Amino acid sequence: MHDEPNKNQYQVTAVEKTTAPEGMLGDNWYRYVIRRGEQVIDCKKNGSLKTVTEHAASVAELINSRHVRGGRK
């Protein structure tokens, strides 16, 4: 989703329509993938493509900011 990904940062690499998780209702679910090298975060979220994409970018940014500071304390 970014032109030149930084290999040291988590990046959103996919946002795509999917089915609801088991036990959940609705048909407006998206799967998003955040990746840094071999490390992969694979999640599902209900909403529009726009809101899920924005959410995924926010999560990646939060993880990167924690990584720069050295993690949770």
HUWO-V338741 format. One record per pair of residues at least 24 apart in sequence whose C-alpha atoms are under 10 Angstrom apart, sorted by the first residue. I is the first residue (numbers start at 1). J is the second residue. D is the distance in Angstrom with one decimal. If there is no record, write none. Layout:
BEGIN
I_J_D / I_J_D
END
This chain:
BEGIN
1_53_9.8 / 1_57_9.5 / 5_36_9.4 / 6_36_8.7 / 6_37_9.9 / 7_35_9.4 / 7_36_6.4 / 7_37_6.6 / 8_36_6.7 / 8_37_7.9 / 8_64_8.9 / 8_67_9.5 / 8_68_10.0 / 9_34_9.9 / 9_35_8.2 / 9_36_5.9 / 9_37_8.7 / 9_60_8.3 / 9_61_8.8 / 9_63_8.7 / 9_64_6.0 / 9_65_9.4 / 9_67_8.5 / 9_68_9.3 / 10_34_6.2 / 10_35_5.2 / 10_36_4.6 / 10_37_8.2 / 10_39_8.6 / 10_40_8.8 / 10_41_9.3 / 10_57_9.5 / 10_59_9.3 / 10_60_5.7 / 10_61_7.7 / 10_62_9.6 / 10_63_7.3 / 10_64_6.3 / 10_67_9.5 / 11_35_5.4 / 11_36_6.4 / 11_37_9.5 / 11_40_9.7 / 11_41_10.0 / 11_56_9.0 / 11_57_7.7 / 11_59_9.6 / 11_60_6.1 / 11_61_8.4 / 11_63_9.9 / 11_64_9.0 / 12_36_9.1 / 12_40_9.9 / 12_41_9.3 / 12_53_8.4 / 12_54_10.0 / 12_56_6.5 / 12_57_6.3 / 12_58_9.6 / 12_59_9.0 / 12_60_6.8 / 12_61_9.6 / 13_40_9.7 / 13_56_9.6 / 13_57_9.9 / 14_42_9.3 / 14_53_8.8 / 14_56_9.3 / 15_42_10.0 / 15_43_9.6 / 15_44_9.3 / 15_49_7.6 / 15_50_9.6 / 15_52_7.7 / 15_53_6.5 / 15_56_8.3 / 16_44_9.5 / 16_49_7.8 / 16_52_9.4 / 16_53_9.3 / 17_44_9.3 / 17_45_9.8 / 17_46_9.8 / 17_48_9.4 / 17_49_7.9 / 18_44_8.0 / 18_45_9.4 / 18_46_9.7 / 19_44_8.8 / 19_46_9.8 / 20_44_7.9 / 20_45_8.5 / 20_46_8.0 / 21_45_9.0 / 21_46_9.7 / 31_56_9.6 / 32_56_6.6 / 32_57_9.7 / 33_60_9.7 / 34_59_8.5 / 34_60_6.6 / 34_63_9.9 / 35_60_8.7 / 36_60_9.8 / 36_64_10.0
END
